[in-house]
């Protein structure tokens, strides 16, 4: 589970390059969190998790109410993001342990 320091670090690593980009660059914020289900942020009402960076984005930017993924497991999902390919195309490279 991520604490406030990890959340702030993730936010800083994601937003700082965007702020330094050209005015014509798209405004894209890409966040990856490990083993986090959608309700596990205080922006969605969870009281036992404090996520101030995500809460600020939800308040000042957007808050997703629907999101879809071709593979709901962390390793195949990350592999798809990094390569631009579907997890089934990556075969064992998209799993926790290849064979």
C-alpha positions as CSV (number, residue, x, y, z in Angstrom):
1,X,0.0,0.0,0.0
2,X,1.3,3.5,-0.8
3,X,1.7,6.1,1.9
4,X,1.7,9.8,1.3
5,X,5.5,9.9,0.5
6,X,5.1,7.3,-2.2
7,X,2.1,9.1,-3.6
8,X,3.9,12.4,-3.6
9,X,6.9,10.9,-5.3
10,X,4.8,9.3,-8.0
11,X,3.0,12.5,-8.6
12,X,6.3,14.5,-8.8
13,X,7.9,12.0,-11.2
14,X,4.8,12.2,-13.4
15,X,3.9,15.9,-13.3
16,X,7.4,17.6,-13.4
17,X,8.3,16.4,-16.9
18,X,4.8,17.6,-18.1
19,X,5.3,21.0,-16.6
20,X,8.6,21.5,-18.3
21,X,7.3,20.5,-21.7
22,X,6.5,22.8,-24.6
23,X,3.2,24.7,-24.6
24,X,2.1,22.5,-27.5
25,X,2.7,19.2,-25.9
26,X,-0.4,17.3,-24.8
27,X,-1.3,17.5,-21.1
28,X,-1.1,13.9,-20.1
29,X,-0.9,12.5,-16.6
30,X,0.0,8.8,-16.4
31,X,-0.1,7.2,-12.9
32,X,0.6,3.6,-12.1
33,X,-0.1,2.1,-8.7
34,X,0.6,-1.4,-7.7
35,X,-2.2,-3.6,-6.2
36,X,-4.6,-0.7,-5.9
37,X,-8.3,-1.2,-6.6
38,X,-10.4,1.8,-7.7
39,X,-12.0,2.6,-4.3
40,X,-8.7,2.6,-2.4
41,X,-8.1,6.3,-2.5
42,X,-9.6,9.0,-0.3
43,X,-11.0,10.7,-3.4
44,X,-13.4,7.7,-3.8
45,X,-14.4,7.9,-0.1
46,X,-12.0,5.4,1.6
47,X,-11.3,6.8,5.0
48,X,-8.4,4.6,6.0
49,X,-6.1,5.6,3.0
50,X,-4.8,9.1,2.7
51,X,-4.0,10.0,-0.9
52,X,-3.6,13.8,-1.1
53,X,-2.0,14.0,-4.6
54,X,-4.8,11.9,-6.2
55,X,-7.4,13.8,-4.3
56,X,-6.1,17.1,-5.7
57,X,-6.2,15.7,-9.3
58,X,-9.7,14.4,-8.7
59,X,-10.8,17.8,-7.4
60,X,-9.0,20.1,-9.9
61,X,-8.8,17.8,-12.9
62,X,-10.8,14.6,-13.3
63,X,-12.0,11.6,-11.5
64,X,-12.6,8.4,-13.4
65,X,-15.8,6.6,-12.8
66,X,-15.3,4.0,-15.5
67,X,-12.0,2.6,-16.8
68,X,-11.2,-0.5,-18.8
69,X,-8.2,-2.7,-19.3
70,X,-7.5,-5.6,-21.6
71,X,-5.8,-7.4,-18.6
72,X,-6.5,-6.6,-15.0
73,X,-3.3,-8.0,-13.7
74,X,-0.4,-5.7,-12.9
75,X,2.5,-7.2,-14.9
76,X,0.6,-7.9,-18.1
77,X,-1.0,-4.4,-17.9
78,X,2.4,-2.7,-17.4
79,X,3.9,-4.7,-20.2
80,X,1.1,-3.6,-22.5
81,X,1.6,0.0,-21.6
82,X,5.4,-0.2,-22.1
83,X,5.3,-2.0,-25.5
84,X,2.0,-0.8,-27.0
85,X,1.0,-4.4,-27.5
86,X,-1.8,-6.6,-26.1
87,X,-0.7,-8.9,-23.3
88,X,-1.6,-12.0,-25.3
89,X,0.8,-10.8,-28.0
90,X,3.6,-10.7,-25.4
91,X,3.1,-14.3,-24.3
92,X,5.2,-15.2,-21.2
93,X,6.8,-11.7,-21.2
94,X,3.6,-10.3,-19.9
95,X,3.5,-12.6,-16.8
96,X,5.2,-12.5,-13.5
97,X,7.3,-15.5,-14.4
98,X,8.1,-16.7,-17.9
99,X,8.8,-20.3,-18.8
